[in-house]
Amino acid sequence: MASKRPAKRRRRNPVSDCPLTAALAAMSGKWKLIIIYWLAESPRHFAALRKLMPSVSQKVLTEQLRELIADDIVHREQKGPVPTPVVYSLTPYGRSLMPIVENVRKWGRGHIDRFGS
């Protein structure tokens, strides 16, 4: 008898009737928007993401990716048997965040220009 894979568990929205809380729960975390930004360019291995974000620890990057995967924003694909590298990419649902990411990036650029780096 084949073993059953556990059902994918969604993270709970802390305030189920509040759309802003749901959005912030999905995107909150210091690194999530940055991860989404880099994955929008192209799918990447874990090590490539670490190289692009040298200040993030392996533990935190792993946690942030797991949450993004649980929210169906990021797709994790293992390229062959273990220990083959894993590739992360945005799902179509994750790509729907790109206008938000781009607006936050533009606002951040303006904020840097306004107050200096």
JOLINJO-V424457 format. One record per residue. N is the residue number from 1. RES is the residue in three letters. D_CENTER is the distance of its C-alpha to the mean C-alpha in Angstrom with 2 decimals. Layout:
n = (N;N)
res = (RES;RES)
d_center = (D_CENTER;D_CENTER)
//
This chain:
n = (1;2;3;4;5;6;7;8;9;10;11;12;13;14;15;16;17;18;19;20;21;22;23;24;25;26;27;28;29;30;31;32;33;34;35;36;37;38;39;40;41;42;43;44;45;46;47;48;49;50;51;52;53;54;55;56;57;58;59;60;61;62;63;64;65;66;67;68;69;70;71;72;73;74;75;76;77;78;79;80;81;82;83;84;85;86;87;88;89;90;91;92;93;94;95;96;97;98;99;100;101;102;103;104;105;106;107;108;109;110;111;112;113;114;115;116;117)
res = (MET;ALA;SER;LYS;ARG;PRO;ALA;LYS;ARG;ARG;ARG;ARG;ASN;PRO;VAL;SER;ASP;CYS;PRO;LEU;THR;ALA;ALA;LEU;ALA;ALA;MET;SER;GLY;LYS;TRP;LYS;LEU;ILE;ILE;ILE;TYR;TRP;LEU;ALA;GLU;SER;PRO;ARG;HIS;PHE;ALA;ALA;LEU;ARG;LYS;LEU;MET;PRO;SER;VAL;SER;GLN;LYS;VAL;LEU;THR;GLU;GLN;LEU;ARG;GLU;LEU;ILE;ALA;ASP;ASP;ILE;VAL;HIS;ARG;GLU;GLN;LYS;GLY;PRO;VAL;PRO;THR;PRO;VAL;VAL;TYR;SER;LEU;THR;PRO;TYR;GLY;ARG;SER;LEU;MET;PRO;ILE;VAL;GLU;ASN;VAL;ARG;LYS;TRP;GLY;ARG;GLY;HIS;ILE;ASP;ARG;PHE;GLY;SER)
d_center = (35.28;31.66;29.19;26.90;23.19;21.90;20.46;16.72;16.41;14.54;13.71;16.52;16.59;18.75;20.98;21.15;23.20;21.30;18.89;17.84;17.07;15.02;12.96;12.72;11.87;8.80;7.73;9.76;9.48;10.58;7.67;4.57;6.56;7.65;4.91;4.89;8.53;9.25;8.07;10.14;13.01;13.06;11.77;11.78;13.01;11.80;14.78;14.05;10.74;12.98;15.64;13.79;12.81;16.01;15.96;13.11;14.72;14.07;14.04;11.49;9.00;9.93;9.66;6.20;5.23;8.08;7.29;4.40;7.23;9.81;8.98;9.30;6.40;5.79;9.24;10.70;14.18;16.83;19.35;22.53;23.94;22.74;22.30;21.08;17.88;14.65;12.77;9.14;8.97;7.94;10.17;12.85;11.56;8.18;10.71;12.52;10.31;11.65;14.87;13.38;11.33;14.62;16.76;15.10;15.47;19.06;19.87;18.76;21.02;23.81;23.42;23.74;26.72;28.29;28.24;28.01;25.61)
//
